[in-house]
Amino acid sequence: MAPQERTTCCEDSRQEDNLANIDLNNGFINKAFTNDVSDNVNTKNHTEEPKQTKKVKDFDDLLPYIGEFGWYQKILFLLMIPFAFFVSIVYFSQIFMTIVPEQHWCWIPELANLTAEERRALAIPAKSDGPFTHDRCNMYSADFSLALEQGRTTPDDEWKIIPCSHGWEYNRSDVPYETIASQLDWVCDKDNYAATAQAIFFCGAIVGGLVFGWIADKYGRIPALVGTNLVGFAAGVATAFCNTFWTFTLCRFLVGLAFDNCFTMMYILVLEYVGPKWRTFVANMSIAIFFTLGASLLPWVALWAGDWRRYALFISAPFIIAAATPWVVPESARWLLSQGKIDKALVIMKKFERVNKTKIPDKVLNEFTEATQQAIKDSEAHKSYSVLDIFKTPRLRKNALLLIVIWMAISLVFDGHVRNVGSLGLDIFLTFTIATATEFPADTFLTVVLDRWSVSIPGDPGTVRGQHLLQHRAAANISPDLPLLILGVLGIVGGGLCLLLPETMDTEMPQTLEDGENFGIDQKFWDNPCFPRKTKEFPEKYMPSPVREDNFIRSLPASGSRASVRASIRLSSRSRRHQDNGAVQTDDLRRKSLEILGLSDPGGQDLEVTFERNLDLSESDSFQTPTDLLDVNEANQIEIMISDMNADT
């Protein structure tokens, strides 16, 4: 493409439009998220409303006008408290319903008038190995009434040893109240009942995630939030009236339907209304404070109740307040917009305006409404997608599988450590409180460093906790140290796999499947935001200087001109095949073009394929976003290089 003359009247405006987001010294400037205060304004005296720097296209663009963390968002943040308590109750409460005192032995009705020590000494076989001095599952077979008449205080060596036949009695020094496990004697050959009931609870969580996820997409976030909490209320209250293993597991399955949707729906909804700069704080501190406090209080509520039935009723009754949610929590504006209910979404925005004392300009509202209507038309024109489409492309498939495995490891490690506190030989109530309280410093630390170092937020499949409980018990039967060793290895493996995920820090998150497939494609394994890769410096003649000679200037590609630039590059590269040393010069052009684009040279026959593919990545771009403007910069560098190489030839 030959240089074109440009008149002075057009020069300044054209240059400003195309280079507004390009720093010629330091590369690309991301203006997707701007500061509340302009760099050129004194922050101490700045009280004006946000200046519109780009056309409003989506809901996030409206947040600066209503306030990113105003009074309404603060109220919503506090309204997360009951729901965070609910999810901690649903998640952990069953531990204190099914806990069994460590010391238990066979109950002998004939020896009821003796002390516990005297009964054990006469009727229970002693053990010289293990943590207990007596057998917990067997007893002597004898006529104990006759033994008492004979004045015996120790067993006869000829007495046979048989399994317990009259139930068990318990030393309640470590668990000072009756649980369903001690009431129904879930010990010895039934000691897997508690773990099985917990596994069935997590099966309910899987079903609940599917059911209430569908309800949330079909009918809205608020109906799903109310429904899941009311199910937790009804099933939690019903748990208190269970008298058999099967009725208990049925009720816990139904309670499992509420996990973890009883909080996650509210969690996501609040995050939608918070500006990008505050999302890390809200996402982590809501769990650090509210969830941690609720979990830490649970063991003391169980001790205060003094009975597992009263405990179940007391912790389940508060779930009923979720019925008031539609009157105090707004529906998700994003969901309303996706359903074409723009007017209802704007009503919610007006409420934010009133509470936050802000004002959305009419021009901004009109732009937002038009963009939303166009987006709805575009979505209707495209085919519908299912979750299976995530697995149809290689990069999305790899990342999805990585997230599943990583979250499996996270779930196993977290669950395992919390539920293993009873095997440490310490006060389980105090140990559990300390273990759950560590969530506060951990999440606080994340809040401080997440936006400075790195962030990867995987989804939660929640499909393996049930199996983990049974495997944990099996491993403990082999060695008490084996569960902790397995958890440690899983933690290391899960953390290592995170290195294979694309970095999301300071990047705009993908919005479509195509975006997800291309997300992080230019990142390398060792890339780290703490130690960014040095960008290669290009010769000055390849930089997009607007002036090449005194009276001539090379025009930057205008909106929609990507095809001509691409064609020019292809034509120049392909035409060299017919010249002397054409193959060498063609490959040299391709390598330099890929270098300018920041891509590595694949070498061999893949060079042409990579070159052609990357020139077609943005065929339909309209150059409306900062990222596209960077592509203009790259295209201009390549165009200058082609012109110079043609001149040399």
N, C-alpha and C positions, 0 to 999 in steps of 0.2 A: 504494500500500500504506500503510495507516494505521499510525501509531506504536503499538507494543504495550507494555504494562506488563510489566516483568520484576522478579521478586522478587530480594531481596538475595542470597539463598543461591546463586543461579545466575549472578549477574552476573560475579563474578571469574573463575570457570572458563570461562565462555563467551568473555569478552573475551580471556583468556589463550590459549585455543585458536586463535582466529581472527587475533590480532594478533602472535603470537609471531615471525613473520618479517617484520613490517612496521614500518619506522621512519617515524613520522608526520612527522618533520622532514626526513628525507633520502631518503625513498622506500623501495624494496624492498631487503631484505637477503638476498643469496644464501647459503643455507646448504647448498647441494648438496654442497660440499666444506668440511668444518670443519677447523680447525687441530688438530694433535695435542694441544695444550694449551688448555684453556679460557681465555677472556679473564679469568675471575674467579679463576684459580688461579695461585699463584706458580710461575713456570716453573722456578725453581731447585730446588724441592723436589718437583716433580711426577714421580711414578714410577708412578702408577696406570694400569691398562689403560684404553683409550678408553671413554668413556661413550657408551652407546647413545642417540643423539639422534633416530633415526628407524628405522623398520622396515627390516630388510635385505631388499632386493628383487633385487639382482643381484650379480655377482662383485665389482665395484668396492667394494661396501659391506663385503665381507669383508676387504679388504686392510688397513684400519687395525688389525684384530685379529691378523693374522699378521705385521704389520710391512711398511711400505711400501717400505723399502729395507734389510732386515735382512741377516744373513750369507748366507742362501740366495740372495737377489737379487744380492748382491755377487759370489758365486761364479758365478752365471749371467752376470753382466756380464763377468767375466774369460773365461768359456767362449766368449764371442763372438769372442775374438781369432783363433783359427784360421779361423773362417768369414769374418771380415773380410779376412784375408789371402787366402783362397781367391777371394773376389769380385774383389779387386784383381788377382790373377793372371789370372783368366779374362778380365777386362776389358782389361788393358793388355799382357799377355804377347806377344800376336801382333805388336805394334809392333816388338819386338826380334828377332822371327823373320824379318820380311819387310823390314827396313830395308835400303836400298841405299846403298853409298858414293856420295857426290856426284860424285867424279871417276872416270870409267870411259871406256874407249875400245876400239876393235876389237883383237882379238888376232890377231897375225900369226905363225904358226908358224915361217916361214922366218927371222924376226928374233929368235928366242928367245935367241940368244947376246948380243944387244945389251942395253944398259940400257933402262929404261922411257923415259927422256928421248930416247934415240937412236931408239927405235922410233917414238915419237910424231913426232919431227922428220922422219923419212923417210916414214912410211906414213899418217899421219893429217892430214887437211886442217886448217889453222889457221883460227881465227875471230877477227875483230876486234871483234865485238859480243857482249854477253852476259857472264855471270859466268865463263865458261870460255874458255881460250885455244885450245882444240882442239875439233874435232867429236867428239861422244860416240857417234854412231850410224853414221858413214860412214867409209870408208877409200879409199885410192887402189888402183886396179886396175893391177898391174904385176908383172913377173917380178922379185921381190925378191932371188932368188938371183943373177941376173945383175947387179942393181943393186949388190949387195955386192961382186961380183967387179970391177965397174967402180969401186969405192970411193966410191959416191955416199953422201952424208949428208943430202941434201935431195931433195925430189920433183922430178920433171920436170913442167913446166907442161902438157905434152901428155897426162899420165896422166888417165884417167877416174876419176870419183868414184862409188863404188858402196856399197850398204849392207854392214854387217859380215857376213862369210860364215863366219868361224871362231870365233864367240863373242866374249867380252869379257874384258878384264883390268881390275882395280880397284886404285885407290889406297886402301889400308886404313888410312890415317892417322886417319880419322874414325870408321870402324867396323872395329876391329881383329880381327874374327873373321868366319867364313863364315856367311852366313844362307841360308835356302832361296831367297831372291830372287837372291842373287849366285851361288848354286850352279846355279840353273836359268835364269839370265840374264833376270830379269823387268825388262828395261830397254827403252828405245826403243819399238818397236811393241808390247811386252808390259808397258809400265810401269804399265798399269792392273790388272794381275793382283793385286797386293797389296791395292789398294782393293776389288777385286771379292771377294777372299777374306774381307776384313773385313766387307763387306756381307752375304755369305752367313752369316758368323758371327752377325750381328744378326738375320738371318732365323730362325736356329735359336733365338735368344733369344725371338722372338715365339712360336714353336711351343712352346718350353719353358715359357713363362709360362702358356699355355693348358693344357698337359698336366699339369704339376706343380701348377698351381692346382686342377685338377679332382681330382688325387690328394689334395691337402691337404684339400679339402672332403669327399672321400669316405672316405678311410682315415686321415686325421690329419696333423698338421704334421710329426711326427717321421719317418714313412715318406717323405713328400715331401722332407724335408731330407736324409735319408740317400740316397734315390734320386738326387736331382739332383747330389750331390757324387760319388757313385760313377760316374755317367755322365761327369762332368768328369774323374775319374781315368782311366777306361778310354780315353776319346777323347783326353785329353792325352798319355797314354803312347803311343797309336797314332800321334799326330802325329809323333813322333820317327822313325818308320820310313817316312814318306812320301817318294816320289821323283818324283811328278808333281803338276801343278797340281790335277788333279781329285781325287786321293786326299787331298791336303792340304785342299782346300775341304770335302770330305766330313767329315773329322775335325774341322775347325773348326766346321762346322755342328753336329756332335754336342756339341762343347764349348760352343757357344752355347746348347744346351738348359739348361746349368747356370747361365747368367747370367739374372738376378741372384738366382735362387731359392736358390742355394747359400748365400747370406747372409740374404736377406730373410725366409725362414721362421724362422730363428733370431732375427733382429732383432725381428720382430713377436711371437714367442713370449715373449721376455724382457720386452718392453714390457707384455705382458698381466699379468705378475706384479709389475710395479713400480707403486707408488702414483702417483696423478696428479701429486703435487708433484715427483716425481723423474723423470717421463717425459721432460721436456725435456732434462735432463742426460744421461740414458742414451741417448736418441735421437740427440743431436748429438755427444756426446763419444766414443761408440763409433766413430763414423765419423772424428771429428777425430783420434783417437789410433791406433786399430787399422788402419783402412782407409788412412789417410795413411802410416803407417809401412810397411805392406806395399807400397804403390805406390811409395814413395820408394826402397825397396830393390831393386826389380826390375831397373833398368838395371845396377846393380853386380853382381847375380847373373849377368846375361847376360855381362858382361865377365869375371867370374870363371870362368864355364863355358868360355868361349873357343870355343864351337861351338854352333850352334843346336839340334842334336840332344841334346847333353848338357844344354843349358839346358831344353829341353822335358821331358826325363825328370826333372830335378831339381825343377822347380816343380810337376810333376803328381803325383809320388809321395806327397806329404803328404796329398792328398785322401783317401787310404785310411783315415785315422784317423776320418773321419766315420762309419765303420761302428760305432764304439763309442758313438755318440750316444745310442741308446736306454737305455744303462746309466747315463748321467751327466746327461741333460737330461730333465726331465719333459714329458709330453705337455701340450698346451694344455688347461687346465681349461675354458676357454670352449668349445672344440670338443667336449670330452667332455660338457659340459652340454647343448650343442645336439643331441647325439646321444642324450640321455636316460641317459647313463652317469654318474649322479650319484654313485654309490658310489666309482667310480674317481677322480672329481674330489675327493671328500672325503678319499680316501687321500693324494692329493698335498698337500692342505691340512694334513693331519696331519704330513706330512714337513716342511712349512714351519714348523709349530709346534715340532717337535723341534729343528730347526737354529737357528731364530730365538729359541728359548726364550720362546715366547709361548703364549697359550691363547685359543681361541675359545669363548666361553660356549655352553653347550648350547642356551640359548634362541635365540641368534643362529643356530646351525646349524639348528635346527628351522625358524626363520623362513625361512632361506635355502632349505632343502630344499622347503618348501611353496611358496615363490614360484617356484622353478625348475620344479617339477612343474606348477604352474598355467600358467607361461609355455609349457611344452611342449604342454600341452593347447590353449592358445590358438593356438599356431602351427600345430598340426595342423588346427584348425578353419578357419583362413584359407587362402586360395588361395596357391599357390606363385608366386614371382616369378622373373623372369629379368633379365639385365642390360638387356634391351630396355625394361623398365619405367622405367628411368631417363630415357628419352627421350620418355615419353608425357605428361609434365606440363611446363608452360612453364618454371618456374624451375629445376627439376632438369635439364631439357634444356639450358638456357642455361649453368648452372654446369658441367655435364659437358663440354660443347663447349669452354668456356673452359679447363678443366683440361687437356684434350687438347692444345689449341693452346699453352698456357703450357708444358706439359711438353715438347712438341716443341721450343719455343724454348730451354728449359733444356738439353735434350739436345744440340741443335745447337751452342749456345754452348760448353758444357763440352767436348764432344768436339772441336769445332773448334780451340779454343785448345790443348788438350793435344796433339792430333795435328799441330798447325801448328808445334810447337817446332823441328822439323827444318829449317824453311825460314828460320830466323832467322840462319843462318850461324854459329851458335855450337856449342859442344860439346853434342850432343843428349842425352848421358847426364846431364850436369850440369844442363842447362836443364830436362830432364824432371823431375828430382828437385826442383828449385826450384818448378816449376809445380805439381806435385802437393802439395808441402809447404804451399802457400798454403791448402790445405783446412783445416789445423789452426787458424790464426787466424780463418778465416772461420766455422768451426763453433763455435769457442770464443766468438766474438762473439755468434753466434746464441743460444748457451746462456745468456749473460748477459742479453740484451735481449728474448728472445722472449716471455717471460711478462710483461714490463713494457710492451712496446709493442704488438706485434701478432703474429698467427700465422695463416698459411694453409698447410695441408698438402695439396697436390694429390697425386693418384695418378700413377703412372708408366706411361704407355702403352708407351713404348719401341718405337715403330714406325717411326721415320724416320732412325735413325742410318745405316743402310746407304745410303739414297739420298743422305744428306748427304755421305758420303765421296766419291761419284762427282761430286756437284755441286761439292764443295770443290776437287777436282782440275781440273775444267773451268774454274772461276773462276780458279784459279792460272795456268792456261795463258793466260788473257786478260791478267791483271795480277797480280803477286805481292802487291799491296796489297788487291786486291778481296776475297779471302776474309775478311780482318780487318774490312774495312768492312761486309761482309754480316753478320758475327757481331756487330759492334757495334750495327747497326740491329735485329737480331733480339733482342738483349738488352734494348734500350730498349722494343721492342714488347711483349715478354713481361712486363717489369716493369710497363708501363702497363696491360696487361690484368689484372694482379693486383688493380688498384683496383676492378675490376668484381665481384670475388668478395665474398661476405659475410664480415664480420669474425667470427672465432671466439674472440677473446680474452675470458676470463671468461664464457664461455657454455657451456651443457651441450650436447654434441654430439648431433645427431639420431640416433635409433636405428631409425627406420622410414622408408619412402618418403614417408609423409605428413609426418613431421617434417622430412625433407629439403626437401620442397616449401615448407614454411612457414618454414624456417630463414632468418633475416635479412630477413624480409619488411618489418620496420619500420625497416630501416637505409636511410640515404640515401647517395648517391655520395660526398659529402664528409665523411662520418662518419669520425672518426679517434680511436682510443683514447687517443692522446697529448693530443688536444684535444677532450674529450667535449662533446657538445651540451648546452647549458643546458636543463634541464627547465623547462617552463612552470609557474609558480605559479598555483594555483587559489584562488578566493576562499575565505576561511575557512569560509564556511557550507557549502561543498561537501566539506570534509574530513570523514573518517568519525569524528567525535567520538561516543563512546558515549553521552554524555548530552546531550539536547536541552532538557530541562526538569528541574526539581528531582526530580520523582517519576516521570518517564516517560523511557524510553530506547528508541531505535530499534534493533531487533534486527538483528544482522548476518545476511546470508543463510547458512543452515546448509547442511551437506553435502547435495547433491542438490537445492537450491532454485534453481539457476540458471534453470530453466525458468520459474519464477514471476516472477523478476526480469525475464527477457527478455520475458515476456508482458506484464508491467506496463508496460515501456517502450514496447512496440509498441502496446498498447492506448491508452496516453496520447497517443502521437504520432499514431496514426491517427484517434483521436476528434477531434483538433483540425481535421481537414479539414472537419468539418461546422460549425465555429464561425466567427465573424467573424475575418478575417485568419488563417484556419486554416493555409493553406499556408505563410505566413511563420513562424508559430509552430512548425509541424512541422519545417520546415527548421532553425530556430534550435535546437530540441531535438536534432536529429540532429547538427548541427555541434558543439554543446557535448559531446554524448556521445562523439563521435569524438575531440574534443580531450582529454577525460579519459582515453580509451584510448590516447592518444599517437599517433593517426593523423591524417594530413593530410586537409583538405577537398578532395575531387576536383572539386567544383563541378558545376553543371548537373544533368542527369538522373542522373548517376552517384552522386549523394549518397545517394539512397534505396537503391540497390543495395549500395553500400559499407556503409551502416548495417546493413542486414538481414544481409549476409554475415558481418560481424564479430560480430554477436550470436549467430550459430550456430556460431562456431568451436569452442566448448568445451561442446557440448550434453551430452556424456557424462562430463564431468569429475567426479571424486569428491573434489576438494579435498584431495588427499593430499600434494601437493608444494608447495614455496615459490612456484613460479610460479602455481599455482592459487590460493593464498592472496592473491597480488597481484590476481588477477582478482576475487576477492571484494571487495577494497578498491575496485577500480574500479566494480564493480557497485553497491556501497553509495553511492559518490559520485553515480552517475547516478540512483539511486533517490531520494536526498535532493533532487537537482535537480528531478526530476519532481514530487515532492511540493510543493516550493516553487512551481513553475510552475503546478501545478493550483490551489494556494491563491490565487495571484495572479489566475488566470482566474476 
